[in-house]
């Protein structure tokens, strides 16, 4: 049985990110949100595009106002008013100033802005009551970015700030990676859909819906293949279709060692390289990972909590790395104080679900209430973190630090 660390290493070493030559899509700004930038962006524009004012006030020559104070204000003649979007018409000469507004172009001759709160306007004159700093409140052309340099690197998600930058750079279409395609199916004779009437011994297939939501949240497309009965022929057909029509396959159930757990044999029959079938973790021990030439296969446990924990621990970072995110695809771990007493038998790396709360500026982990059982889906509600007890650790006392995996 593999350790969690060894399983993680094997999985991530087999994840090859999407290719910049073959896996690109051109999208417009309105559809680029949350997509992954495929190629670096370089702009032909400086930011700011020109010297401009960071404040409402007056554009002046510093040498004219360097000795200004409340008792001896400098009096300057106003020769122009410059709102944003207006091209200045005058050069500021000795004893002159221009009324200027935030974002407006600095007129020739001026080298400093005096904020309006330190002035008094009287007809066509302005009284300066304080000495500004040289170059104060001037945003110089190229201060934020110089044309020709890299504006945005490849491999980053395009969120609101990045979309704004692209729009400001007048880039209306963008090269992004295509979305990974993830096939999902559940196996088991006992499973029914939410629409069906439950009969004795049957279970509603919640895994497929939860996994589909998590896959979409990870930025991938979902190929839903439904419930497959514990029938070798049906499973073989479904898996064969999945590996030929998706980048990553997620199945839940059928990967343990029971008489009706056929998936490992079917994977071998279809030519998979099976890298492991169990991981030293709880919940989530019966996890299968296999590879085909053009797809990755995760055989997740059937128990709902086990399926979700293994997704958060292994599958989510796999999808993100595959999608081209770099850096930032890795799982997010924190060391925080535990509010609860956390227990384990010490034989497995143990994952305890609960909530990460911010109290007085300090994060604390609180174990969820109720029965912590891999079949108990109910108390997963509002979970946002998994506390991790390593092998050999049987107790974490309240107030003691613990490692947590942030989720959601």
C-alpha angles and dihedrals in degrees: 000000000000126000116242090249093052091046090050092050093050093048098046093044088060095050111100112188120233115281123254091217102046108023103056132124128187112223135171124244094261092059098036096084112124092001120129117250108238102192133028115267120229121183130207090211130087117226112249091030090213140359106289142170122265092196144039105254142081131318109224144160108261092221089061095054104030093109099041121135140152094267094045109027122186113240117211133181115241109227102171146010115224118193122182112285094026124118110227114240101193139061113229109238133186111305094014137110139179126223104237137183133210112289095014122134116264110243120235113271095029119105105167140045121220110203113238093239088071095051143064122218117215118173106298095345134081125206114214111208101180138037112247126210115264110270090008117171093002117131105203124217109268095013091126101032137355120221115255096031125106109281099181126008125229118259100044126120113247105236129165096287093049092047089053091050092050091049092049089051089054092241104147097173126044137193110236134168116261114252115264113248116230122191117207132191137156124219129208141096089232095061126103134174122256089255095058125089112251118242124194111292095015126123130202111243101240094155096074092054095045093047092047090053092049093047091052090047088054090057101256135121119249127227106193113206099174130215119337119198122233090268119127094215095050092044092049092052093047096047092045090052092046097051091049096048105039143044096227129024124205120190125173123208131011096074101101125086101268127125091258097046100106103153100095092054092047092051090052091047090053091052102260123156103230109208100182142343103198138036128201094244139108121245102021105040098138096064120145123199121187138160135217124189092266106019146044121228127208117186101197124196117264098232107098098232092044091052093051096043092052090047092053093044101044116001102051094056088044092057092046094049091046091049091062101256108153121199112009105046094110123103114266115242127182135182109227140157117268116232090190135056106254122202137191136166088238094232097100136033096261128212117201117190125221146109133305108216131186110226119177090338094308124107117231130183119224120191114232116255124249134035114341098214127146089233094051104096094165100077092050086082112122092003111155102166144032119216112216125215110189124223109287095025111112103168141030112186125214109278093025120119120254135180114246134189111222114222135182 
